[in-house]
Amino acid sequence: MSSDEFICGVAEGFYGRPWVTAQRHRLFDWMQRWKLNTYLYAPKDDLKHRTRWRELYDETEVAELKNLINECHARKIKFLYAIAPGLDFRSDDPRDLEALLQKTKQVLDLGCHHFALLYDDLEIVLATRLIEHPAAVAKDQAATANQLFHALRNSVQSASLIFCPTEYCARKAVPSVKDSAYLRTLGAELDPQIGFFWTGPEIVSETISVESIRELREVIRRKPVLWDNLHANDYDLRRIYLGPYSGRSLELRGELAGIMSNPNCEFEANFVPLHTLAAYAHAKESYDPRAAYLEALAEWEHEWKTAGPAITARELEVLADCLYLPHEFGPRGQAPLAALAEHFRNASNPDSKAARSFHDFIAEYDSLFQKMPALINRDLFHSLLRHAWELNEELQLLKAYLAWLGSKPAPGAKFFSAHHRPGIYRGGFVAALQRLLPTDDEGVLSHRSSTDSKT
C-alpha cells in the first residue's frame, strides 16, 4: 500500500453478529463494481479479533480467512486484518507481545500484508490511568504498534499498519484535540509510516470540517484515515440507515489518507450507503448527496425483485427517506411528519390538506409494505422487515386514531383499537427507562427540578 494511495472501502467493525462468508463475497462484488479498494476485517464480536485475541485461528477459520484474502486479491481489493488486544494486553509482559506477533504472523502467512491495531472503546479498562497518565498510555501503545509494524516489515517490505487510538474522535480528546497529551504523544512516538484512524468530531459525525482535520493533522503529524460511523447502527438497533454518504465536502478528501465506512450491522441495508460513498470518492468537481442517493436507489431497485407486483424505486424512496441518516430524514420522510404536526395543530378539520397529505403517505407506504413479503431476496427482506413492520404499525395506529378524532370524541375520552394494547404498546424495561429520562424533543438530557417532576 503506497503512502500516497487514497484508501476507500468498508470496515466490518461493528458490534453484533459478523457477516457470513456469502455476504462478504457479495460485498466484494459491490466493491469491485463501484471501485472501492479496501476491506477491513474487524468484527468486534469475532472472539479471536478482540476478547480472545491471543488464540490462533483453527484449521476451519484459517481456511475461511484465506478464502476471503484470496477473493480480495483476485478483485484487486486490499484486505486489512485488524486485531484489538487492548482489553487485557500487558505492555510489560513480553509474552503478550509475542502472542500479538504470532497471531499477526499467522494471518500474514495467509497472504494478508495490511493490518490494523485497534485500541478503541477502552475507557473503562484504562479508566484512571488514561486520565492521570495519558502520555504514558500513549507511549505504551505506540511502542507496541511500532514493534508490530517493524516485525511485519521485516517479513514483507510492503506491509502496512493503521493504528486506532483510544481517543478516536474530538469528543473523546481530553481536554481537546490540540491540547491532548495522549494524541500529541502518539503523533510524536508512532512511526511516521503508521496510519491513524479517526471518526471526526463525534463517534457518529453528522459533518466533518476541513478545519477540524487540519487541526488533528498538526497534532498526530500525518493524514488520518477516516473510520466513518455515519451509517453505523450497532449503538441503536431500533434504527437502520439507508440514506446517502453526506456531510463531508470534496475538499475534505485532500486532508485524509482514506475513508473506511463502518456501516449498518444488517449487510443488505448497506447498498445505498456504500454506493454513495463510492460516488463521493470518485467525484471530480462536485458531489450532490441527494442525486447520488436517487441514482443508488434506481440501481438498488434490481435487488428488490418480487414474486408478485414490482416494487419501484419511487416506493423505495418512501421507505429509505424514513430510514435515512442518524441526524435527519429524507424529504419524503420529513413531509408526512410536517403534515401530521400541522393537522394536530388544526385538529378541528379532519379533512384538512395536511390530513389528506398524511393519508396519501400512508397509502403509498402501505403499497410498498404489502409487496415486501414477496421479495425473492429473503436476506434483504429479513434485514428490513423489523423496521418496516414497526413503521407500518405506527402508521396504522395513527390512521385509526385520526379517524377517531374525526368522530369528535368528548374531551377526556380514551382511544382504543385492536392495534393498541395499553401496558404492552411501547412497553418493556428499556421503554420504562426512557420515559424516566428528562429529555427534550432533540433527545438532549437536562436537569429536571422537583417542581417539574410533579407536573
Secondary structure, 3 states (H helix, E strand, C coil): CCCCCCEEEEEECCCCCCCCHHHHHHHHHHHHHHCCCEEEECCCCCCCCCCCCCCCCCHHHHHHHHHHHHHHHHCCCEEEEEECCCCCCCCCCHHHHHHHHHHHHHHHCCCCCEEEEECCCCHHHHHHHHHHCHHHHHHHHHHHHHHHHHHHHHHCCCCEEEEECCCCCHHHCCCCCCCCHHHHHHHHHCCCCCEEEECCCCCCCCCECHHHHHHHHHHHCCCCEEEECCCCCCCCCCCCCCCCCCCECHHHHHHCCEEEECCCCCHHHHHHHHHHHHHHHHCCCCCCHHHHHHHHHHHHHHHHCECCCCCCHHHHHHHHHHCCECCECCHHHHHHHHHHHHHHHCCCCCCCHHHHHHHHHHHHHHHHHHHHHHECCHHHHHHHHHHHHHHHHHHHHHHHHHHHHHCCCCCCCCCCECCECCCCCCCCHHHHHHHHCCECCCCCECCCCHHHHCC
